[in-house]
Amino acid sequence: MKKSILLVPALLLGIAACTPTEQGAAFGGASGAAIGALASGNKVEGAIIGGAIGTVAGALVGRASENRNRCIYRDEYGRRYEARCPRGY
């Protein structure tokens, strides 16, 4: 029990140095594996599939948060485009 109490802060400190994409992938993979193991009849297979899906989804969500100093605008035709944000935004 003592080892697991010490392990959690060490893992959290280790992931703190990662980029948002890597953090999202790690969190998504861990949650997907846990959900897959709980929801599936075959715990190992469910954890593997859930972990893979969660990793990809988490990486995509994390990657979206890395795009700083960029804003999304709409032109006169309703099309969306990305450009630099105004100063101070």
C-alpha distances in whole Angstrom, upper triangle without the diagonal:
4,5,5,6,9,10,11,14,15,16,18,19,20,22,24,26,27,30,30,31,28,26,27,27,23,23,25,24,20,22,24,22,20,23,25,22,23,26,27,28,27,23,24,27,26,23,26,29,27,25,29,30,28,28,32,32,29,31,34,33,32,35,37,36,37,40,41,45,46,47,48,52,54,58,61,61,57,55,52,52,50,51,50,49,52,51,49,47
4,5,5,6,9,11,12,13,15,16,18,19,21,22,25,26,29,30,31,28,25,27,27,24,23,26,25,22,23,26,24,22,26,27,25,25,29,30,31,30,26,26,30,29,26,28,31,29,27,30,32,29,29,32,33,30,32,35,34,32,35,37,35,36,40,40,44,45,47,48,52,55,58,61,61,58,56,52,52,49,50,49,49,51,50,48,46
4,5,5,6,9,11,11,12,15,16,16,18,20,22,24,27,28,28,25,23,25,25,21,21,24,23,19,21,24,22,21,24,26,23,24,28,29,30,28,25,24,27,27,23,25,28,27,24,27,29,27,26,30,30,28,29,33,32,30,33,35,34,34,38,39,42,43,45,47,50,53,56,60,59,56,54,51,50,48,49,47,47,50,49,47,45
4,5,5,6,9,10,10,13,14,15,17,19,21,22,25,25,26,23,21,22,22,18,18,21,20,16,18,21,19,17,21,22,20,21,25,26,27,26,22,22,25,24,21,22,25,23,21,24,26,23,23,27,27,25,26,30,29,27,30,32,31,32,35,36,40,41,43,44,47,50,53,57,56,53,51,48,47,45,46,45,45,47,47,45,43
4,6,6,8,9,11,12,13,15,17,18,21,22,25,25,26,23,21,23,23,19,19,22,21,18,19,22,21,19,22,24,23,23,26,28,29,28,25,25,28,26,23,25,28,25,23,27,28,25,25,28,28,25,27,30,29,27,30,32,30,31,35,35,39,40,42,43,47,50,53,56,56,53,51,48,47,45,46,44,44,46,45,43,41
4,6,6,7,9,11,11,13,15,16,18,20,23,24,25,22,20,23,23,19,19,22,21,18,20,23,22,21,24,26,25,25,29,30,32,30,26,26,29,28,24,26,29,26,24,27,29,25,25,28,29,25,27,30,29,27,30,32,30,30,34,34,38,40,41,43,47,49,53,56,56,53,51,47,47,44,45,43,43,45,44,42,41
4,6,5,6,9,10,11,12,14,17,18,21,22,23,19,17,20,20,16,16,19,18,15,17,20,19,18,21,23,22,23,26,27,29,27,23,23,25,25,21,22,25,23,20,23,25,22,21,25,25,22,24,27,26,24,27,29,28,28,32,33,36,38,39,41,45,47,51,54,54,50,48,45,44,42,43,42,41,44,43,41,40
4,5,5,6,9,10,11,12,15,16,19,19,20,18,15,17,17,14,13,17,16,13,15,18,17,16,19,21,20,21,24,26,28,27,23,22,25,23,20,22,24,21,19,22,23,20,19,23,23,20,21,25,23,21,25,27,25,26,29,30,33,35,36,38,42,44,48,51,51,47,46,42,41,39,40,39,38,41,40,38,37
4,5,5,6,8,10,10,13,15,18,18,20,18,15,18,18,15,15,18,18,16,17,21,20,19,22,24,24,25,28,29,31,30,26,26,28,27,23,25,27,24,22,24,25,22,21,24,24,21,22,25,24,21,24,26,24,25,28,29,32,34,35,37,41,44,47,50,51,47,45,42,41,38,39,38,37,39,38,36,35
4,5,5,6,9,10,12,14,17,18,20,17,15,18,18,14,15,19,18,16,18,21,20,20,23,25,24,26,28,30,32,30,26,25,28,27,23,24,26,24,21,23,25,22,21,24,24,21,22,25,24,21,24,27,25,24,28,29,32,34,36,38,41,44,48,51,51,48,46,42,41,38,39,38,37,40,39,37,36
4,5,5,6,9,11,11,15,16,17,13,11,14,14,11,11,15,14,12,15,18,17,17,20,22,21,23,25,27,29,27,24,22,24,23,20,20,23,21,17,20,21,18,17,20,21,17,18,22,21,18,21,24,22,22,26,27,30,32,34,35,39,42,45,48,48,45,43,39,38,36,37,35,35,38,37,36,34
4,5,5,6,9,10,13,14,15,13,10,13,14,11,11,14,15,13,15,18,18,17,20,22,22,23,26,28,30,29,25,25,26,25,21,22,24,21,18,21,22,18,17,20,20,16,17,20,19,16,19,22,19,20,24,24,28,29,31,33,36,39,43,46,46,43,41,37,36,33,34,33,32,35,34,32,31
4,6,5,7,10,13,14,16,14,11,15,16,13,14,17,18,16,18,21,21,21,24,26,26,27,30,31,34,32,29,28,29,28,24,25,27,24,21,23,24,21,19,22,22,19,19,22,21,18,20,23,20,20,24,24,27,29,31,33,37,40,43,47,47,44,42,38,37,34,34,33,32,35,34,32,31
4,5,6,8,11,13,14,11,10,14,14,11,13,16,16,15,17,20,20,20,23,25,25,26,29,30,32,31,27,26,27,26,23,23,25,23,19,21,22,20,17,20,21,17,17,21,20,17,19,22,20,19,23,24,27,29,31,33,37,40,43,46,46,43,41,37,36,33,34,32,32,35,34,33,31
4,5,5,9,10,11,8,6,10,11,8,10,13,13,13,15,17,18,18,21,22,23,25,27,28,31,29,26,25,26,24,21,21,22,20,17,18,20,17,14,17,17,14,14,17,16,13,15,18,16,16,20,21,24,26,28,29,33,36,39,43,43,40,37,34,33,30,31,29,29,32,32,30,29
4,6,8,9,12,10,8,11,13,11,12,15,16,16,17,20,21,21,23,25,26,27,29,31,34,33,29,28,29,28,24,24,26,23,20,21,22,19,17,19,19,16,15,18,17,13,16,18,15,15,19,19,22,24,26,28,32,35,38,42,42,39,37,33,32,29,29,28,27,30,29,27,26
4,7,9,11,9,9,13,14,12,14,17,18,18,20,22,23,24,26,27,28,30,32,33,36,34,31,29,30,29,26,25,27,25,22,22,23,20,18,20,20,17,16,18,18,14,15,18,16,14,18,18,21,23,26,28,32,35,38,42,42,39,37,33,31,28,28,27,27,29,28,27,26
4,7,8,6,6,10,10,10,12,14,15,15,18,19,20,22,24,25,26,28,29,31,34,32,29,27,28,27,23,23,24,22,19,19,20,17,15,16,17,13,12,15,14,11,12,15,13,12,16,17,20,21,24,26,30,33,36,39,39,37,34,30,29,26,26,25,25,28,28,27,25
4,5,5,6,9,10,11,12,14,15,17,18,20,21,23,24,25,27,29,30,31,34,33,30,29,29,27,24,24,24,22,19,19,19,17,14,15,15,12,10,12,12,8,9,12,10,8,12,13,17,18,20,22,26,29,32,36,36,33,30,27,25,22,22,21,22,25,25,24,22
4,5,5,6,8,10,10,12,14,15,16,17,20,21,22,23,25,27,28,29,33,31,29,28,28,26,23,23,22,20,18,18,17,15,13,13,13,9,8,10,9,5,7,9,7,7,10,12,15,16,18,20,24,27,30,33,33,30,28,24,23,20,21,20,20,24,24,23,21
4,5,5,6,9,10,10,12,14,15,16,18,20,21,22,24,26,26,27,31,29,27,26,25,24,21,20,20,18,16,15,15,13,10,10,10,7,5,7,7,4,5,8,8,7,11,13,17,17,19,20,24,26,29,33,33,30,27,24,22,20,21,21,22,25,26,25,23
4,5,5,6,9,10,10,12,14,15,16,18,20,20,22,24,25,26,29,28,25,24,23,22,19,18,19,17,14,14,15,12,9,10,11,8,6,10,10,7,8,12,11,11,14,16,20,21,23,24,28,30,33,37,36,33,31,27,26,24,25,24,25,28,29,28,26
4,5,5,6,8,10,11,12,14,15,17,18,20,21,23,24,25,29,27,24,23,24,22,19,19,19,17,14,15,15,12,10,12,12,8,8,11,10,7,10,12,11,11,15,17,20,21,23,24,28,31,34,37,37,34,32,28,27,25,26,25,25,28,29,27,25
4,5,5,6,8,10,10,12,14,15,16,17,20,21,22,23,27,26,23,22,22,20,17,17,17,15,12,13,12,9,7,9,8,4,5,8,7,5,8,10,10,11,14,16,20,20,21,22,26,28,32,35,34,31,29,26,25,23,25,24,25,28,29,28,25
4,6,5,6,8,10,10,12,14,15,16,18,20,20,21,25,23,21,19,19,18,15,14,14,12,10,9,10,7,4,6,7,4,4,8,8,7,9,12,13,13,16,19,23,22,24,24,28,30,33,37,36,33,30,27,27,25,26,27,27,31,31,31,28
4,6,5,6,9,10,11,12,14,15,16,18,20,21,24,22,19,18,19,17,14,14,15,12,9,10,11,9,6,10,10,7,8,12,11,10,13,15,15,16,19,21,25,25,27,28,31,34,37,40,39,36,34,31,30,28,30,29,30,33,33,32,30
4,5,5,6,8,10,11,12,14,15,17,18,20,23,22,19,18,19,17,14,14,15,12,10,12,12,8,7,11,10,7,9,12,11,10,13,15,14,16,19,21,25,25,26,27,30,33,36,39,39,35,33,30,30,28,30,30,29,33,33,32,29
4,6,5,6,8,10,10,12,14,15,16,17,21,20,17,17,17,14,12,12,12,9,7,9,8,4,5,8,7,4,8,10,9,10,13,14,15,16,19,22,25,25,26,26,29,31,35,38,37,33,31,28,28,27,29,29,29,33,34,33,30
4,6,5,6,9,10,10,12,14,15,16,19,18,15,14,14,12,9,9,10,7,4,6,7,4,4,8,8,7,9,12,12,12,15,17,18,19,22,24,28,28,29,29,32,34,37,41,39,36,34,31,31,29,32,32,32,36,37,36,33
4,5,5,6,9,10,11,12,14,15,18,17,14,13,14,12,9,10,11,9,6,9,10,7,8,11,12,10,12,15,15,14,17,19,19,21,24,26,30,30,31,31,35,37,40,43,42,39,37,34,34,32,34,34,34,38,38,37,34
4,5,5,6,8,10,11,12,14,17,17,14,14,15,12,9,11,12,8,7,10,10,7,9,12,11,9,13,15,14,14,18,19,19,21,24,26,30,30,30,30,34,35,39,42,41,37,35,33,33,31,34,34,34,37,38,36,34
4,5,5,6,8,10,10,12,15,15,12,12,12,9,7,9,8,4,5,7,7,4,7,10,9,9,12,14,14,15,18,19,20,22,25,27,31,30,31,30,33,35,38,41,40,36,34,32,32,31,34,34,34,38,39,38,35
4,6,5,6,9,10,10,13,12,9,9,9,7,4,6,7,5,4,8,9,7,9,12,12,12,15,17,17,18,20,22,23,25,27,30,34,33,34,34,37,39,42,45,43,40,38,35,36,34,37,37,38,41,42,41,38
4,5,5,6,9,10,13,12,9,10,11,9,6,9,10,7,8,11,12,10,12,15,15,14,17,19,19,19,22,24,24,26,29,31,35,35,35,35,38,40,43,46,45,41,40,37,37,36,39,39,39,42,43,42,39
4,5,5,6,8,12,12,10,11,12,8,7,10,10,7,9,12,11,9,13,15,14,14,17,19,18,20,22,23,24,26,29,31,35,34,34,34,37,38,42,44,43,39,38,35,36,35,38,39,38,42,43,41,38
4,5,5,6,9,9,7,9,8,4,5,8,7,4,7,10,9,9,12,14,14,15,18,19,19,21,23,24,26,28,30,33,36,35,36,35,38,39,42,45,43,40,38,36,37,36,39,40,40,43,45,44,40
4,6,6,8,7,4,6,8,5,4,8,9,8,9,12,13,12,15,17,17,18,20,22,22,23,26,27,28,30,33,36,39,38,39,38,42,43,46,49,47,44,42,40,40,39,42,43,43,46,47,46,43
4,6,8,9,7,10,11,8,8,12,12,10,12,15,15,14,17,19,19,19,22,24,23,25,27,28,29,31,34,36,40,39,39,39,42,43,46,49,47,44,42,40,41,40,43,44,43,47,48,46,43
4,7,9,8,11,11,7,9,12,11,9,12,15,14,14,17,19,18,19,22,23,23,25,27,28,29,32,34,37,40,39,39,38,41,42,45,47,45,42,41,39,40,39,42,43,43,46,48,47,43
4,5,6,9,8,5,8,11,10,9,12,14,14,15,18,19,19,20,23,24,25,26,29,30,31,33,36,38,42,41,41,40,43,43,46,49,47,44,42,40,41,41,44,45,45,49,50,49,46
4,6,9,9,8,10,13,12,13,15,17,17,18,21,23,23,24,27,28,28,30,32,33,35,37,39,42,46,44,45,43,46,47,50,52,50,47,46,44,45,45,48,49,49,52,54,53,50
4,6,6,6,8,10,11,12,14,16,16,18,20,21,22,23,25,27,28,29,31,33,34,36,38,41,45,44,44,43,47,47,50,53,51,48,46,44,45,44,47,48,49,52,53,52,49
4,6,5,6,9,10,10,12,14,15,16,18,20,20,21,23,25,26,27,29,31,32,34,36,39,43,42,43,42,45,46,49,52,50,47,45,43,44,43,45,46,47,50,51,50,47
4,5,5,6,9,10,10,12,14,15,16,19,20,20,22,24,25,26,28,30,31,33,35,38,42,41,42,42,45,46,49,52,50,47,45,43,43,42,45,45,46,49,51,50,47
4,5,5,6,8,10,11,12,14,15,17,18,20,21,23,24,25,27,29,31,32,34,37,41,40,41,40,43,44,47,50,48,45,43,40,41,40,43,44,45,48,50,49,46
4,5,5,6,8,10,11,12,14,16,16,17,20,21,22,23,25,27,28,30,33,35,39,38,38,38,41,42,45,47,45,42,40,38,39,38,41,42,43,46,48,47,44
4,6,5,6,8,10,10,12,14,15,15,18,20,20,21,23,25,26,28,31,33,37,36,37,37,40,41,44,47,45,42,40,38,38,37,40,41,41,45,46,45,42
4,6,5,6,9,10,10,13,14,15,16,19,20,21,22,25,26,27,30,33,36,35,36,36,39,41,43,46,45,42,39,37,37,36,39,40,40,44,45,44,42
4,5,5,6,8,10,11,12,14,16,17,18,20,21,23,25,26,29,32,35,34,35,34,37,38,41,44,42,39,36,34,35,34,37,38,39,43,44,43,40
4,5,5,6,8,10,10,12,14,15,16,18,20,21,23,24,27,30,33,32,33,32,35,36,39,42,40,37,35,33,33,33,35,37,37,40,42,41,38
4,6,5,6,9,10,10,12,14,15,16,18,20,21,22,25,28,32,31,32,31,35,36,39,42,41,38,35,33,33,32,34,35,36,39,40,39,37
4,5,5,6,9,10,11,13,14,15,17,19,21,22,24,27,31,30,31,30,33,35,38,41,39,36,33,31,31,30,33,34,35,38,39,39,36
4,5,5,6,8,10,11,12,14,15,17,19,21,23,26,29,28,29,28,31,32,35,38,36,33,31,28,29,28,31,32,33,36,38,37,34
4,6,5,6,8,10,10,12,14,15,17,19,21,24,27,26,27,27,30,31,35,38,36,33,31,28,28,27,30,31,31,35,36,35,32
4,6,5,6,9,10,10,12,14,16,17,19,22,26,25,26,26,30,31,34,38,36,33,31,28,28,26,29,29,30,34,35,34,31
4,6,5,6,9,10,11,13,15,16,18,21,24,23,24,24,27,29,31,35,33,30,28,25,25,24,26,27,28,32,33,33,30
4,5,5,6,9,10,11,13,15,17,20,23,22,22,22,25,27,30,33,31,28,26,23,23,22,25,26,27,30,32,31,28
4,5,5,6,8,10,11,13,15,18,22,21,22,22,25,27,30,34,33,29,27,24,24,22,25,25,26,29,30,29,27
4,5,5,6,9,10,11,13,16,20,19,21,21,24,26,29,33,32,29,26,23,22,21,23,23,24,28,29,28,26
4,5,5,6,9,10,12,15,18,17,18,18,21,23,26,29,28,25,23,20,19,18,20,21,22,26,27,27,24
4,5,5,7,9,11,14,17,16,17,17,20,22,26,29,28,25,23,19,19,18,20,21,21,24,26,25,22
4,5,5,7,10,12,16,16,17,18,21,24,27,30,30,27,25,21,20,18,20,20,20,24,24,24,21
4,5,5,7,11,14,13,15,16,19,22,25,28,28,25,22,19,18,15,17,17,18,22,23,23,20
4,6,6,9,12,11,12,12,16,19,22,25,25,22,19,16,15,13,15,15,16,19,21,21,18
4,6,7,11,11,12,13,17,20,23,27,27,24,22,18,17,14,15,15,15,18,19,19,16
4,6,9,10,12,14,18,21,24,27,28,25,23,19,17,14,15,14,14,18,18,18,16
4,7,6,9,11,14,18,20,24,24,22,19,16,14,10,11,10,11,15,16,16,14
4,5,8,11,14,18,21,24,25,23,21,17,15,11,11,9,9,12,13,13,11
4,7,10,13,17,19,22,24,22,20,16,14,10,8,6,6,8,9,10,8
4,7,10,13,16,19,20,18,16,13,10,6,5,5,5,9,11,12,10
4,6,10,13,16,18,15,14,10,8,6,6,6,5,9,11,12,9
4,7,10,14,14,12,10,7,6,4,7,9,8,11,15,16,13
4,7,10,11,9,8,6,5,6,7,10,9,12,15,17,14
4,7,8,5,5,4,6,9,10,13,13,15,19,20,17
4,5,5,6,7,8,10,12,15,15,16,20,22,19
4,6,8,10,11,14,15,18,18,19,23,25,22
4,6,9,11,15,17,20,20,21,25,27,25
4,6,10,13,15,18,19,20,24,25,22
4,7,10,13,16,17,19,23,25,22
4,7,10,13,14,17,20,22,19
4,7,10,12,15,18,20,17
4,7,9,12,15,17,15
4,6,9,12,15,13
4,7,9,11,10
4,6,8,6
4,6,6
4,6
4
